[in-house]
Amino acid sequence: MLSYDIEVLKIINDEDNISQRRLAEMLNISLGKINSLLKELLTKEYIVKIDIDKRNVKYELTEAGIALLENSLDKVKSTKLSIHKHKYHKVKQAVILGAGGKGDFGKPAGFLELEEFRIIDRIIDILKSNGIEKIVIVNGYKKEYYEELAEKDSTIFCVTNSNYKWTGTMSSLALAKEYIDDDFILVENDLVFESRAVEQIIKNDNRDCVLITNESGSGDEAFVEIRDGYLFKMSKDVHQFNKIDGEMIGISKISYKLFKMMLEEFKHNINPYMNYEYTMLDVARNYKVGYEKINDLVWGEIDNKDQYEKVKKHIIPMIRRKEMQYKIDQVKSAIVNGLKVSEEEVKEIVPVGGMTNKNYKAFVNDKAYIVRIPGLGTSSMINRRDEMINSKLAADEGIDAKILFFDEESGVKIAELIEGAETLNPATAKKKENMELVVGALRTLHNSEIKMENRFNVFEKIEDYESLVKKVNGTLFEDYYEIKTRVLKLEKVLEDNGMEIKPCHNDTVPENFVKDINERMYLIDWEYSGLNDPMWDLAAHSIECDFSEDDEELFLNLYFNNLIEDKHKIRILVYKICQDFLWSIWTILKEAQGDDFGTYGIDRYNRGKKNLELLDKILMGQ
């Protein structure tokens, strides 16, 4: 809104010989107020007063007045409205635009292979690793490729642009409205880029923003101009710009509210070849659309065979190097912040494996540490606060290595390196000398006075995991609910057989037992820890080490000093059933999200059913 003095200047500029009374009427203010404003403008020499005759005068703008009016109007034009009251919003959805055809390849660009992966697989992996739970792919050309992909992954939904030959990308994006009901990441399917591109745009405070980088010099750049921190201009014509702030590469974060505004704008469109970025720009003329700029981002686009060869030979190797360095830099930053040391004191960082989580060996001032970086997407299943408390308590008891830093928000953990560390596996766990060490560690834990605050309840976990499966549209086993009913009744069997609640680890796979150079056994990774029945830990170790009946007999004799009772055996069998049932649900969840575990899930499910029958026979014989 213009101030009254600027409104007066504007009217004087537009109207000839306007009276003070008419000015007052047009601005709906008093004649006295108009008289005061005119005197002030005359004093500041923004207007001049010209006598027409003895009774009439007129006012004209001076050069200073014209300049003031121009500047004021420019400010009003550049004022943009905020779409949202609250900026940050967790993004869980994504749209991949993949309708266009690439005649050079005979298949969608997303299905071109680079090293050991396809472009679309890499895009999906990056999205999921950054918390994306629903992916909508708009297909068209060779749509069967994407439809087959969606059949194997229940988190992917396909919608077809049958008119892809005669429409632009906005037509494709508009079709996604059937599935989109929240903020989303938009990615074009012919892009190869560093994973941090998605990570950083998701973290950007602006709910609406485009990703830009330095100009590539490709000759087909979508140049961008930023003004006052927001998107101002976008074009492939370099001659339209006073300044160029970067190049848009085809990755954006779009709020649901902006999406609806784009759809409303597009309703009136008569040009079928309109692209989504220009519809976004139309909305951005009045509303704030931010940006995330990564100056040195390595990326490539594949529209033809020459670009494909360039991406294979040059872009992918560069991305590999940059991504590894980026991860190392993240680890270094975690060490600097966690241990309060300088970057110069961090001498070496070496990846040392890990499946869900990534582990690194780091040397700081000649002392070795293990840094655990949690896998993205684990937060829905793991309470990091409980893990932090329990792992520190275990370290205080000497069961785990000393924890020097634990960030309960990110899950980053720094612990002292176990000297001469030897990690057990199913084969070495069968050795009697290792069994004795494992039993010693478990006994210490189970008999300790550790004050864990949380409870690990398998029957609650079953409900939690089932809920997550339904959330991602996973398919449960045919007789799942029948078996679930029988499994839930096992809680009464546990109570009838002396169930105890003590500090437990709850994930006693052999790889979580590490022996040091002095033959001392440590129990690591307390993500699932909590109060539970110690028989759970024994059952889990037996299953995960693939113990034979003789192996298990030896292991239990060592734990119970040859004094095992029937109630212990029954509870161990019950927990084997519960674990097979629980982890089979976990497998369904992971496979619904695109992972492939082969027959692992159904094998555990069937073994659980078999043990249910065995348990029934044992209980009937009592």
C-alpha positions in Angstrom: 0.0 0.0 0.0 1.3 3.5 -1.0 1.6 6.2 1.6 -0.7 9.3 1.2 2.1 11.5 -0.1 3.0 9.0 -2.8 -0.7 8.6 -3.7 -0.9 12.4 -4.1 2.1 12.4 -6.4 0.6 9.6 -8.4 -2.7 11.4 -8.9 -1.1 14.7 -9.7 1.0 12.9 -12.3 -2.1 11.2 -13.8 -4.7 14.0 -13.6 -4.5 17.5 -15.1 -5.7 20.5 -13.1 -7.0 18.5 -10.2 -8.4 20.4 -7.2 -7.6 19.9 -3.5 -11.2 18.9 -2.9 -11.1 16.3 -5.7 -7.8 14.9 -4.2 -9.5 14.6 -0.8 -12.4 12.8 -2.3 -10.2 10.3 -4.2 -8.1 9.5 -1.2 -11.1 9.6 1.3 -9.3 12.0 3.6 -10.0 15.5 4.9 -9.4 18.7 2.9 -7.1 19.9 5.8 -5.0 16.7 5.5 -4.6 17.3 1.7 -3.6 20.9 2.3 -0.9 19.7 4.8 0.4 17.1 2.4 0.7 19.6 -0.5 2.6 22.1 1.7 5.0 19.3 2.7 5.6 18.2 -0.9 6.1 21.9 -2.0 8.6 22.4 0.8 10.6 19.3 -0.2 10.4 20.5 -3.9 8.7 17.3 -5.1 6.0 19.4 -6.7 5.6 23.0 -8.0 2.5 25.2 -7.8 1.5 27.0 -11.0 -1.1 29.8 -11.1 -3.6 29.3 -13.9 -5.6 32.5 -13.0 -6.5 34.4 -9.9 -8.7 31.7 -8.6 -7.2 28.4 -9.9 -3.9 26.7 -9.6 -2.4 23.4 -10.7 0.4 21.3 -9.4 3.1 19.5 -11.4 5.9 17.0 -10.4 9.5 18.2 -10.3 12.2 15.8 -11.5 12.8 14.9 -7.8 9.1 14.2 -7.4 9.1 11.9 -10.5 12.2 10.1 -9.2 10.5 9.6 -5.8 7.3 8.2 -7.4 9.3 5.8 -9.6 11.3 4.4 -6.7 8.2 4.0 -4.6 6.3 2.2 -7.3 9.2 -0.1 -8.0 9.3 -1.1 -4.3 5.6 -1.9 -4.4 6.1 -4.0 -7.6 8.9 -6.0 -6.0 7.0 -6.7 -2.8 6.1 -10.4 -2.6 3.6 -12.1 -0.3 4.5 -15.0 1.9 2.6 -18.2 1.2 3.2 -19.7 4.6 3.2 -18.6 8.2 5.6 -21.4 9.2 8.5 -22.0 7.0 10.0 -25.5 7.6 7.8 -28.5 6.9 9.0 -32.1 6.7 8.7 -33.3 3.1 7.6 -37.0 2.6 6.4 -37.0 -1.0 8.1 -36.6 -4.4 7.1 -36.3 -8.1 9.4 -37.6 -10.8 8.6 -36.3 -14.3 9.3 -39.1 -16.8 6.8 -38.7 -19.6 9.0 -37.4 -22.3 10.7 -39.7 -24.8 14.4 -39.9 -25.8 14.4 -41.3 -29.3 18.2 -42.1 -29.1 17.7 -44.8 -26.5 14.4 -46.7 -27.2 13.6 -46.5 -23.4 12.9 -43.7 -20.9 16.1 -41.9 -19.9 15.6 -43.0 -16.3 16.3 -46.6 -17.3 19.7 -46.0 -18.8 22.4 -47.8 -16.9 25.4 -46.1 -15.3 27.9 -48.5 -13.8 25.9 -51.0 -11.7 22.7 -48.9 -11.4 19.9 -47.3 -13.5 19.3 -43.6 -13.3 15.8 -44.0 -11.9 17.0 -46.4 -9.2 19.6 -43.8 -8.0 17.0 -41.0 -7.9 14.6 -43.2 -5.9 17.4 -44.3 -3.5 18.4 -40.7 -2.9 14.8 -39.6 -2.3 14.1 -42.5 0.1 17.3 -42.0 2.0 16.1 -38.4 2.6 12.8 -39.4 4.2 10.6 -39.6 1.1 7.8 -42.1 1.6 5.6 -41.6 -1.4 6.9 -41.2 -5.0 4.6 -40.3 -7.9 6.1 -40.9 -11.4 4.4 -39.3 -14.3 5.1 -41.5 -17.3 4.2 -41.4 -21.0 6.8 -42.7 -23.4 7.4 -46.5 -22.9 5.2 -46.3 -19.8 5.5 -50.0 -19.1 9.0 -49.5 -17.8 7.7 -47.3 -14.9 4.6 -49.5 -14.4 6.8 -52.6 -13.9 8.9 -50.6 -11.4 5.8 -49.6 -9.4 4.6 -53.1 -9.3 7.7 -54.1 -7.2 7.5 -51.1 -4.9 4.3 -50.1 -3.1 5.6 -46.6 -2.3 5.6 -45.7 -6.0 2.5 -44.6 -7.9 2.3 -44.1 -11.6 0.1 -41.7 -13.6 0.2 -41.5 -17.4 0.4 -38.5 -19.6 -1.0 -40.0 -22.8 -0.5 -36.7 -24.6 3.2 -36.4 -23.7 4.1 -35.8 -27.4 2.1 -32.6 -27.5 2.3 -31.2 -24.0 4.9 -29.6 -21.7 6.0 -30.6 -18.3 3.2 -28.6 -16.5 0.6 -30.9 -18.1 2.5 -33.8 -16.6 2.8 -32.3 -13.2 -0.9 -31.4 -13.1 -1.7 -35.1 -13.5 0.1 -35.9 -10.2 -2.6 -34.0 -8.3 -4.5 -37.3 -7.9 -1.8 -38.6 -5.5 -0.2 -35.5 -4.1 -1.6 -34.1 -0.8 1.4 -32.5 0.8 4.6 -30.7 0.1 6.9 -32.6 -2.4 10.2 -32.7 -4.1 10.1 -32.4 -7.9 12.8 -34.2 -9.9 13.2 -34.6 -13.7 14.0 -38.2 -14.6 16.9 -37.6 -16.9 19.1 -36.1 -14.2 22.2 -37.5 -12.5 23.4 -35.5 -9.5 25.1 -35.6 -6.2 22.9 -36.9 -3.4 23.4 -33.7 -1.3 21.3 -31.8 -3.9 18.1 -33.4 -2.4 19.4 -33.4 1.1 20.1 -29.6 1.0 16.9 -28.5 -0.7 14.9 -30.5 1.8 16.7 -28.8 4.7 16.1 -25.3 3.1 13.8 -23.2 5.4 11.7 -22.1 2.4 8.9 -24.5 1.7 9.0 -23.4 -1.9 12.4 -23.2 -3.5 14.3 -24.1 -6.7 17.8 -25.7 -6.8 20.3 -23.6 -8.7 24.0 -24.0 -9.4 26.6 -22.1 -11.4 26.0 -21.9 -15.1 27.1 -25.1 -16.9 27.8 -23.5 -20.3 25.8 -26.3 -22.0 24.0 -23.8 -24.2 20.6 -25.0 -22.9 20.7 -23.4 -19.5 17.6 -22.2 -17.7 19.1 -19.0 -16.2 17.8 -17.6 -12.9 17.8 -14.2 -11.4 17.3 -13.8 -7.6 16.1 -10.5 -6.2 15.7 -9.8 -2.4 16.3 -13.5 -1.7 13.6 -14.9 -3.9 13.0 -16.1 -7.4 12.6 -13.1 -9.8 13.3 -14.2 -13.3 13.9 -17.4 -15.3 14.6 -17.8 -19.0 16.9 -19.6 -21.5 17.5 -16.3 -23.2 20.6 -14.7 -21.6 19.7 -11.4 -23.2 16.8 -10.9 -20.8 18.9 -10.6 -17.7 20.6 -7.7 -15.9 22.4 -10.3 -13.8 22.4 -14.1 -13.7 22.5 -15.8 -10.3 22.7 -19.3 -11.5 21.1 -22.1 -13.5 18.0 -24.1 -12.6 18.7 -27.8 -13.0 15.3 -29.5 -12.6 15.0 -30.2 -8.8 12.6 -28.1 -6.8 10.7 -28.2 -3.5 7.0 -27.3 -3.9 4.5 -26.8 -1.1 1.0 -28.2 -1.5 -0.3 -24.6 -1.4 2.0 -23.4 -4.2 1.1 -26.5 -6.2 -2.6 -25.6 -5.9 -1.8 -22.1 -7.0 0.1 -23.4 -10.0 -2.8 -25.6 -10.9 -5.2 -22.7 -10.7 -2.9 -20.6 -12.9 -2.6 -23.5 -15.4 -6.4 -23.8 -15.6 -6.5 -20.7 -17.8 -3.5 -21.8 -20.0 -4.1 -22.3 -23.7 -0.5 -23.2 -24.6 -0.2 -27.0 -24.2 3.6 -26.8 -24.2 3.8 -24.8 -21.0 6.6 -26.1 -18.7 6.1 -26.2 -14.9 9.0 -23.8 -14.1 7.3 -21.0 -16.0 4.0 -21.6 -14.3 5.9 -21.5 -11.0 7.5 -18.2 -12.1 4.0 -16.8 -12.9 3.0 -17.4 -9.3 6.3 -16.2 -8.0 5.6 -12.7 -9.5 3.4 -12.1 -6.4 4.6 -14.8 -3.9 7.8 -15.8 -2.4 9.7 -18.7 -3.9 13.1 -19.2 -2.5 16.2 -20.9 -3.7 19.0 -23.3 -2.7 22.3 -22.6 -4.4 25.1 -25.2 -4.5 27.9 -23.6 -6.4 30.0 -26.7 -7.0 27.3 -29.3 -7.5 28.3 -32.1 -9.9 25.4 -33.0 -12.2 24.4 -34.0 -15.7 21.4 -34.2 -17.9 20.9 -36.9 -20.5 19.0 -35.9 -23.6 21.1 -37.6 -26.3 23.9 -40.2 -26.7 26.7 -37.6 -26.4 25.4 -36.4 -23.0 25.0 -40.1 -22.0 28.7 -40.8 -22.8 29.8 -37.7 -20.9 27.8 -38.7 -17.9 29.2 -42.2 -17.9 32.8 -41.2 -18.5 33.1 -38.0 -16.6 30.1 -37.0 -14.4 29.6 -40.3 -12.5 33.3 -40.7 -11.5 33.3 -37.0 -10.3 30.1 -37.6 -8.3 31.6 -40.7 -6.7 34.6 -38.8 -5.6 32.6 -35.8 -4.4 30.1 -37.9 -2.5 32.8 -39.8 -0.7 34.5 -36.6 0.3 31.2 -35.1 1.3 30.6 -38.0 3.7 34.1 -37.7 5.1 33.5 -34.0 5.6 30.3 -34.7 7.5 32.1 -37.2 9.7 34.9 -34.7 10.3 32.4 -32.0 11.2 30.7 -34.4 13.7 34.1 -35.1 15.3 35.0 -31.4 15.5 31.7 -30.6 17.1 31.4 -33.7 19.3 34.9 -33.9 20.7 35.6 -30.1 20.6 38.8 -30.4 18.6 40.1 -28.5 15.5 39.9 -29.9 12.0 43.7 -30.1 12.0 43.6 -32.5 14.9 41.5 -35.0 12.8 44.2 -36.9 11.0 42.4 -39.7 9.1 38.9 -41.0 8.5 38.4 -44.4 7.0 35.0 -46.1 6.2 34.7 -49.5 8.0 31.4 -50.8 6.8 27.9 -51.0 8.1 24.6 -51.9 6.5 21.9 -49.6 7.8 24.3 -47.3 9.6 27.7 -46.2 8.3 30.7 -46.5 10.5 34.1 -44.8 10.2 37.4 -45.2 12.0 38.8 -41.8 12.8 42.2 -40.8 14.2 42.3 -37.7 16.4 45.7 -36.7 17.9 46.9 -40.3 17.4 43.9 -41.8 19.2 41.4 -44.0 17.4 37.6 -43.6 17.5 34.6 -45.2 15.9 32.0 -42.7 14.4 28.5 -44.1 13.7 26.4 -42.1 11.2 22.8 -43.5 11.3 21.2 -44.5 8.0 18.6 -42.0 6.9 15.1 -43.4 7.3 15.8 -45.2 10.6 14.1 -42.6 12.8 10.7 -44.1 12.4 11.8 -47.3 14.0 14.4 -46.2 16.6 14.2 -43.9 19.6 17.6 -42.2 19.6 17.1 -40.8 23.1 16.5 -44.3 24.6 19.5 -45.6 22.6 21.7 -42.7 23.9 20.7 -43.3 27.6 21.1 -47.1 27.4 24.4 -47.2 25.5 26.0 -44.8 28.0 24.7 -46.9 30.9 26.1 -50.0 29.2 29.4 -48.3 28.7 29.5 -47.3 32.4 29.0 -51.0 33.3 31.9 -51.9 31.0 29.7 -53.8 28.6 30.2 -51.4 25.7 33.1 -49.2 24.7 33.2 -45.7 26.2 30.8 -43.3 24.6 32.4 -39.8 24.1 29.6 -38.1 22.2 26.0 -38.9 21.3 23.6 -36.6 19.5 20.1 -37.8 20.2 18.7 -35.6 17.3 20.9 -36.9 14.6 21.9 -40.2 16.2 25.6 -39.5 15.5 27.7 -41.5 18.0 31.5 -41.3 18.8 33.0 -44.1 20.8 36.5 -45.2 21.7 37.8 -47.8 19.3 38.0 -51.3 20.7 41.7 -52.3 20.4 42.3 -55.3 18.1 38.6 -55.5 17.5 37.4 -58.9 16.2 33.7 -58.9 15.3 31.9 -62.3 15.7 30.0 -64.0 12.9 27.8 -67.0 12.9 30.8 -69.3 12.5 33.0 -67.9 15.2 30.1 -67.5 17.5 29.8 -71.3 17.7 33.3 -71.6 19.3 33.0 -72.5 23.0 35.5 -69.9 24.0 33.5 -67.2 22.3 30.2 -68.5 23.7 31.7 -68.2 27.2 32.6 -64.6 26.5 29.2 -63.8 25.0 27.5 -65.5 28.0 29.6 -63.4 30.4 28.6 -60.1 28.7 24.9 -61.1 28.6 24.9 -62.2 32.3 26.6 -58.9 33.3 23.9 -57.0 31.4 20.9 -59.0 32.7 22.0 -59.0 36.3 23.0 -55.3 36.3 21.2 -52.5 38.0 21.1 -50.4 34.8 18.1 -48.1 35.1 16.7 -48.3 31.5 13.7 -46.0 31.1 12.1 -47.7 28.2 10.4 -51.1 27.7 10.9 -53.3 24.6 7.5 -55.1 24.2 7.4 -57.3 21.1 3.6 -57.3 21.0 3.6 -53.5 20.8 6.3 -53.7 18.2 4.2 -56.0 16.1 1.4 -53.5 16.0 3.9 -50.6 15.2 5.5 -52.5 12.3 2.1 -53.6 10.9 1.0 -49.9 11.0 4.1 -48.9 9.1 3.4 -51.7 6.5 -0.1 -50.4 5.9 1.3 -46.8 5.6 3.4 -47.9 2.6 0.7 -50.1 1.2 2.7 -53.3 1.8 1.0 -56.7 1.4 0.8 -58.9 4.4 0.9 -62.7 4.2 -2.3 -64.5 3.3 -2.9 -66.0 6.7 -1.2 -63.1 8.6 -4.2 -62.2 10.8 -4.8 -65.8 11.8 -1.2 -66.2 12.8 -1.1 -62.8 14.5 -4.0 -63.8 16.8 -2.1 -66.9 17.9 1.1 -64.9 18.4 -0.5 -62.3 20.5 -1.9 -65.0 22.8 1.7 -66.0 23.6 2.0 -63.1 26.1 -0.1 -65.2 28.5 2.2 -68.2 28.0 5.2 -66.0 28.9 3.4 -64.7 32.1 2.6 -68.3 33.1 6.2 -69.3 32.7 7.9 -66.8 34.9 8.6 -63.9 32.5 11.1 -61.5 34.0 11.8 -57.9 33.1 15.5 -56.9 33.2 17.9 -54.7 31.2 18.3 -56.3 27.7 20.0 -55.6 24.4 17.3 -57.0 22.1 19.5 -57.3 19.0 22.0 -59.9 19.9 23.2 -60.8 16.4 26.8 -62.1 16.4 28.1 -58.9 14.7 27.1 -56.9 17.8 29.7 -58.8 19.8 33.2 -57.5 19.5 36.3 -59.1 21.2 39.3 -57.0 22.0 43.0 -57.8 22.0 42.7 -58.9 25.6 39.9 -61.4 25.0 37.3 -59.1 26.5 33.9 -59.2 24.8 31.9 -56.0 24.2 28.2 -55.7 23.2 27.7 -52.8 20.8 24.8 -51.0 19.0 22.0 -50.4 21.5 19.4 -49.2 19.1 16.7 -51.7 20.2 17.7 -51.9 23.8 15.3 -51.7 26.7 13.7 -53.6 29.6 12.7 -57.0 28.4 12.9 -60.7 29.3 16.5 -61.9 29.1 15.3 -65.0 27.3 14.7 -62.7 24.3 18.4 -62.1 24.1 19.2 -65.8 24.3 16.6 -66.7 21.7 17.8 -64.0 19.3 21.5 -65.0 19.6 20.6 -68.7 18.9 18.5 -67.8 15.8 20.9 -65.2 14.4 24.0 -67.5 14.9 22.1 -70.3 13.2 22.8 -72.6 16.2 22.2 -76.3 15.8 20.4 -78.1 18.7 23.8 -79.1 20.1 25.1 -75.5 19.7 22.1 -74.1 21.5 22.3 -76.8 24.3 25.9 -75.8 25.0 25.2 -72.1 24.9 22.2 -72.4 27.3 24.2 -74.7 29.6 26.9 -72.1 29.8 24.4 -69.3 30.5 22.5 -71.3 33.2 25.4 -73.2 34.6 23.6 -76.5 33.5 20.6 -75.5 35.6 18.1 -74.5 32.8 14.5 -75.1 33.6 11.5 -76.0 31.4 10.0 -72.5 31.9 13.2 -71.0 30.4 13.0 -73.3 27.3 9.4 -72.4 26.8 10.0 -68.7 27.0 13.0 -69.0 24.6 10.8 -70.9 22.1 8.0 -68.3 22.4 10.5 -65.5 21.7 11.9 -67.3 18.7 8.3 -67.4 17.3 7.8 -63.7 18.1 11.1 -62.7 16.5 10.4 -64.6 13.3 7.0 -63.1 13.2 8.2 -59.5 13.9 11.2 -59.6 11.5 9.0 -61.1 8.7 6.8 -58.0 9.1 9.9 -55.8 9.0 10.9 -57.5 5.8 7.5 -56.8 4.2 8.0 -53.2 5.2 11.4 -52.9 3.6 10.4 -54.7 0.5 7.4 -52.4 0.1 9.9 -49.6 0.1 11.9 -51.2 -2.8 14.4 -53.5 -1.1 14.8 -57.2 -2.1 15.3 -59.8 0.7 14.6 -62.8 -1.5 12.9 -65.5 0.6 14.2 -64.2 3.9 10.9 -62.9 5.1 8.7 -65.8 4.1 11.3 -68.3 5.5 11.2 -66.7 8.9 7.4 -66.5 8.8 7.1 -70.2 8.0 9.7 -71.1 10.6 7.6 -69.2 13.2 4.5 -71.0 12.2 6.3 -74.4 12.5 7.5 -73.4 16.0 4.0 -72.4 16.9 2.9 -76.0 16.2 5.9 -77.3 18.3 4.9 -75.0 21.2 1.3 -76.2 21.1 2.5 -79.8 21.4 4.8 -79.0 24.3 2.1 -77.1 26.2 -0.4 -79.9 25.6 2.1 -82.4 27.0 2.6 -80.5 30.3 
